[in-house]
């Protein structure tokens, strides 16, 4: 097993996360600070008081980040070995097309559009499938970066036509998959009715995010901004009815400034009238499954882990996730 560039990518993505300080309620916190100031003034004078106030301000500034509190080192984080499967590779206006060698001469193949997470891993994953090509798209950081690629609804059908001409094939089923920020492209494409009808299966790997209505997480139940969740709600509703197939995975990573994938998954499940079922078992690539919800063609799976390696574990699980998707 080897460490890949994806680990560094995810570390940069979550690299600003710092240990959170366990603070009490605001009232208790202010009382604690006031008592320290009184004591310092009595024993050490004004300078000590100022130092305490500066530290308190620094703590408050850090608290606003709401970072992930820890990184565990118990579980191994195995990595697939990078390989280059044989086949046709063709640069497109947007992304790169890969058609495995075994599909040479085939007239009709399925197509996976994969966003974020590199080229070699999606290529390896589709090479293990029965009859599938892939277009990989890498656009940088942030889901809005991927979302902007498809603001024009004509972009998606043009990309399909270009890829079909390059490979000399006709795409039968169209499947979408994205990891992390790449899921921004999925939700944007699915907003267009014609594109929505063209897609049969969607895999969203630890990447369904939304903003908070008040700009920050609530103490109890978070209030999420629903606009970025509408595509998932509709596709999931059709999946439950057996018209589509959707897999959503989520982790315990807590970004703080926007809703986590666990918070968005809980929101979606409530909207669908479903309840997550707790499970304790191993998942692919040494991951630990915590919850699972099945209904028709819908599968929502929660995994343990709140660190960059945990995030990459799910990307590395792509070959197995595609097998799950093909069975639904």
VEXLUMTI-864349 format. One line per 10 residues: number of its first residue (from 1); their letters; for each residue x negated, y, z negated of C-alpha. Coordinates in nm, 2 decimals, decimal comma. Each point is the difference from the previous one (the first is absolute). Layout:
NUM) a) X Y Z | ...
***
This chain:
1) xxxxxxxxxx) 0,00 0,00 0,00 | -0,12 0,35 0,07 | 0,07 0,36 -0,09 | 0,15 0,19 0,29 | 0,02 0,36 0,11 | 0,36 -0,02 -0,10 | -0,11 0,00 -0,37 | -0,18 0,33 0,05 | 0,30 0,14 0,19 | 0,23 -0,09 -0,29
11) xxxxxxxxxx) -0,25 0,13 -0,25 | 0,00 0,34 0,17 | 0,38 -0,02 0,02 | 0,03 -0,05 -0,38 | -0,35 0,13 -0,09 | 0,14 0,31 -0,18 | 0,17 -0,22 -0,26 | -0,15 0,05 -0,35 | 0,08 -0,16 -0,33 | 0,32 0,15 -0,15
21) xxxxxxxxxx) 0,00 0,12 -0,36 | 0,27 -0,16 -0,22 | 0,19 0,31 -0,12 | 0,29 0,01 -0,23 | 0,32 0,21 0,05 | -0,06 0,37 0,07 | 0,13 0,10 -0,35 | -0,24 -0,24 -0,18 | -0,28 0,10 0,23 | 0,05 0,38 -0,07
31) xxxxxxxxxx) 0,02 -0,08 -0,37 | -0,32 -0,20 0,01 | -0,18 0,29 0,18 | 0,13 0,26 -0,24 | -0,12 -0,20 -0,30 | -0,34 -0,04 0,16 | -0,02 0,38 0,06 | 0,10 0,08 -0,36 | -0,26 -0,24 -0,13 | -0,27 0,13 0,23
41) xxxxxxxxxx) 0,07 0,36 -0,09 | -0,03 -0,08 -0,37 | -0,32 -0,19 0,03 | -0,19 0,12 0,31 | 0,15 0,33 0,12 | 0,13 0,15 0,32 | -0,25 -0,17 0,24 | 0,12 -0,35 -0,10 | 0,36 0,10 0,05 | -0,08 0,12 0,35
51) xxxxxxxxxx) -0,17 -0,32 0,09 | 0,30 -0,20 -0,12 | 0,23 0,21 0,21 | -0,22 -0,04 0,31 | 0,00 -0,38 -0,05 | 0,38 0,00 -0,04 | 0,04 0,19 0,33 | -0,24 -0,25 0,17 | 0,21 -0,29 -0,12 | 0,32 0,16 0,12
61) xxxxxxxxxx) -0,16 0,05 0,34 | -0,10 -0,36 0,02 | 0,34 -0,12 -0,12 | 0,16 0,16 0,31 | -0,19 -0,25 0,22 | 0,18 -0,30 -0,15 | -0,27 -0,23 0,12 | -0,02 -0,38 -0,02 | -0,11 -0,09 -0,35 | -0,23 -0,29 0,06
71) xxxxxxxxxx) -0,18 -0,25 0,24 | -0,01 -0,36 -0,09 | -0,29 -0,23 0,08 | 0,15 -0,34 -0,09 | 0,14 -0,10 0,34 | -0,23 -0,07 0,30 | 0,07 0,21 0,31 | -0,10 -0,23 0,28 | -0,05 0,14 0,35 | 0,05 -0,15 0,34
81) xxxxxxxxxx) -0,31 -0,02 0,21 | 0,00 0,25 0,29 | 0,02 -0,18 0,33 | 0,07 0,10 0,36 | 0,25 -0,24 0,16 | -0,03 -0,04 0,38 | 0,25 0,17 0,22 | 0,08 0,32 0,19 | -0,06 0,33 -0,16 | 0,12 0,32 0,17
91) xxxxxxxxxx) -0,02 0,36 -0,13 | 0,34 0,17 0,03 | 0,11 0,36 -0,02 | 0,08 -0,08 -0,36 | -0,18 -0,29 -0,16 | -0,15 -0,32 0,13 | 0,18 -0,30 0,16 | -0,13 -0,35 -0,08 | 0,14 -0,31 0,17 | -0,15 -0,33 -0,13
101) xxxxxxxxxx) -0,18 -0,22 0,25 | 0,25 -0,29 -0,05 | 0,28 0,23 0,15 | -0,18 0,04 0,33 | 0,24 -0,06 0,28 | 0,31 0,03 -0,22 | 0,27 0,23 0,15 | 0,20 0,06 -0,32 | -0,16 0,06 -0,34 | 0,10 0,16 -0,33
111) xxxxxxxxxx) -0,17 0,32 -0,11 | -0,10 0,13 -0,34 | -0,07 0,37 -0,05 | -0,23 0,04 -0,30 | -0,08 0,33 -0,17 | -0,30 0,07 -0,22 | -0,25 -0,25 -0,14 | -0,24 -0,05 0,29 | 0,00 -0,21 0,32 | -0,16 -0,33 -0,08
121) xxxxxxxxxx) 0,23 -0,12 -0,27 | 0,33 0,05 0,20 | -0,18 -0,17 0,30 | -0,10 -0,29 -0,22 | 0,36 -0,03 -0,13 | 0,17 0,00 0,34 | -0,26 -0,25 0,13 | 0,14 -0,24 -0,26 | 0,36 0,05 0,11 | 0,16 -0,20 0,28
131) xxxxxxxxxx) 0,07 0,26 0,26 | -0,09 0,35 -0,10 | -0,20 0,30 0,12 | -0,07 0,31 -0,21 | -0,05 0,37 0,04 | -0,20 0,15 -0,28 | 0,01 0,37 -0,08 | -0,23 0,19 -0,24 | 0,08 0,37 -0,06 | -0,17 0,09 -0,32
141) xxxxxxxxxx) 0,13 0,07 -0,36 | 0,35 0,07 -0,11 | 0,34 -0,13 0,12 | 0,09 0,34 0,15 | -0,30 -0,05 0,24 | 0,16 -0,32 0,14 | 0,35 0,15 -0,01 | -0,11 0,29 0,23 | -0,12 -0,24 0,27 | 0,37 -0,09 0,07
151) xxxxxxxxxx) 0,18 0,32 -0,05 | 0,08 -0,02 0,37 | 0,23 -0,30 0,04 | -0,14 -0,06 0,35 | -0,34 -0,09 -0,14 | 0,10 -0,35 -0,11 | 0,15 -0,12 0,33 | -0,28 0,16 0,20 | -0,25 -0,20 -0,22 | 0,18 -0,32 0,07
161) xxxxxxxxxx) 0,01 0,06 0,37 | -0,37 0,08 0,01 | -0,09 -0,31 -0,19 | 0,22 -0,23 0,21 | -0,16 0,14 0,32 | -0,35 -0,05 -0,15 | 0,06 -0,36 -0,10 | 0,22 -0,10 0,29 | 0,26 -0,14 -0,24 | 0,35 0,07 -0,12
171) xxxxxxxxxx) 0,05 0,04 -0,37 | 0,28 -0,21 -0,14 | 0,03 0,08 -0,37 | -0,14 0,31 -0,15 | -0,13 -0,01 -0,36 | -0,13 0,28 -0,21 | -0,25 -0,01 -0,29 | -0,18 0,26 -0,20 | -0,22 0,02 -0,30 | 0,00 0,29 -0,24
181) xxxxxxxxxx) 0,01 0,33 0,19 | 0,07 -0,18 0,33 | 0,36 -0,06 -0,11 | 0,07 0,37 0,08 | -0,01 -0,10 0,37 | 0,25 -0,28 -0,06 | 0,26 0,22 -0,17 | -0,03 0,27 0,27 | 0,04 -0,23 0,29 | 0,30 -0,17 -0,16
191) xxxxxxxxxx) 0,18 0,34 -0,02 | 0,05 -0,01 0,37 | 0,31 -0,22 0,08 | -0,14 -0,14 0,33 | -0,33 -0,10 -0,17 | 0,18 -0,14 -0,30 | 0,20 -0,23 0,23 | -0,33 -0,12 0,16 | -0,16 -0,12 -0,32 | 0,10 -0,33 -0,16
201) xxxxxxxxxx) -0,24 -0,05 -0,29 | -0,18 0,24 -0,23 | -0,28 -0,06 -0,26 | -0,08 0,29 -0,24 | -0,31 -0,07 -0,21 | -0,02 0,21 -0,32 | 0,10 0,31 0,19 | 0,36 0,11 -0,06 | -0,04 0,34 -0,16 | 0,22 0,30 -0,07
211) xxxxxxxxxx) -0,02 0,33 -0,18 | 0,15 0,09 -0,34 | 0,30 0,23 0,01 | -0,14 0,22 -0,28 | -0,36 -0,04 0,12 | -0,11 -0,22 -0,29 | 0,09 -0,34 -0,15 | 0,28 0,00 -0,25 | -0,04 -0,13 -0,35 | 0,28 -0,25 0,05
221) xxxxxxxxxx) 0,14 -0,09 0,35 | -0,18 0,19 0,28 | 0,21 0,20 0,24 | -0,14 -0,07 0,35 | 0,03 0,21 0,31 | 0,20 -0,23 0,23 | -0,08 0,14 0,35 | -0,30 -0,23 0,05 | 0,19 -0,30 -0,12 | 0,29 0,01 0,24
231) xxxxxxxxxx) -0,17 -0,21 0,27 | -0,08 -0,27 -0,26 | 0,36 0,01 -0,13 | 0,15 -0,05 0,34 | -0,24 -0,27 0,11 | 0,03 -0,19 -0,33 | 0,38 0,02 0,02 | -0,01 -0,16 0,35 | -0,25 -0,26 -0,13 | 0,23 -0,10 -0,29
241) xxxxxxxxxx) 0,27 -0,04 0,26 | -0,22 -0,23 0,21 | -0,05 0,24 0,29 | -0,37 0,09 -0,08 | -0,29 -0,13 -0,20 | -0,18 0,22 -0,26 | -0,28 -0,07 -0,25 | -0,11 0,27 -0,25 | -0,28 -0,06 -0,24 | -0,10 0,23 -0,29
251) xxxxxxxxxx) -0,26 0,03 -0,27 | -0,04 0,16 -0,34 | -0,20 0,30 0,13 | 0,14 0,32 -0,14 | -0,10 0,31 0,22 | 0,17 0,25 -0,23 | 0,06 0,28 0,25 | 0,23 -0,21 0,20 | 0,21 -0,31 -0,06 | -0,18 -0,34 -0,03
261) xxxxxxxxxx) 0,09 -0,29 0,22 | 0,16 -0,17 -0,30 | 0,22 0,30 -0,07 | 0,12 0,02 0,37 | 0,06 -0,38 0,00 | 0,21 0,03 -0,31 | 0,19 0,28 0,16 | 0,07 -0,19 0,32 | 0,11 -0,31 -0,19 | 0,25 0,20 -0,20
271) xxxxxxxxxx) 0,14 0,15 0,32 | 0,04 -0,35 0,14 | 0,16 -0,12 -0,32 | -0,28 -0,25 -0,06 | -0,20 -0,09 -0,31 | -0,37 -0,10 0,00 | -0,07 -0,34 -0,14 | -0,30 -0,04 -0,22 | -0,25 -0,27 0,11 | -0,34 -0,11 -0,12
281) xxxxxxxxxx) -0,20 -0,17 0,28 | -0,30 0,04 0,23 | 0,04 0,19 0,33 | -0,24 0,01 0,30 | -0,36 0,10 -0,05 | 0,01 -0,06 -0,38 | 0,27 0,26 -0,06 | 0,25 -0,05 -0,28 | 0,37 0,03 0,08 | 0,22 0,17 -0,26
291) xxxxxxxxxx) 0,34 0,03 0,17 | 0,18 -0,12 0,30 | 0,34 0,09 0,15 | 0,15 -0,19 0,30 | 0,33 0,08 0,18 | 0,06 -0,11 0,36 | -0,30 0,12 0,21 | -0,13 0,22 -0,28 | -0,29 -0,08 -0,23 | -0,15 0,24 -0,26
301) xxxxxxxxxx) -0,30 -0,12 -0,20 | -0,18 0,18 -0,28 | -0,36 -0,07 -0,09 | -0,22 0,07 -0,30 | -0,29 0,24 0,02 | -0,05 0,38 -0,01 | -0,34 0,04 0,16 | -0,16 0,04 0,34 | -0,10 -0,37 0,03 | 0,36 -0,10 -0,08
311) xxxxxxxxxx) 0,12 0,23 0,28 | -0,24 -0,16 0,24 | 0,10 -0,35 -0,11 | 0,33 0,06 0,16 | -0,15 0,12 0,33 | -0,22 -0,32 0,00 | 0,32 -0,20 -0,05 | 0,13 0,11 0,35 | -0,05 -0,35 0,16 | 0,22 -0,16 -0,27
321) xxxxxxxx) 0,25 0,28 0,01 | 0,05 -0,05 0,37 | 0,07 -0,36 -0,06 | 0,26 0,10 -0,26 | 0,16 0,24 0,26 | 0,01 -0,26 0,27 | 0,19 -0,24 -0,23 | 0,27 0,25 -0,09
***
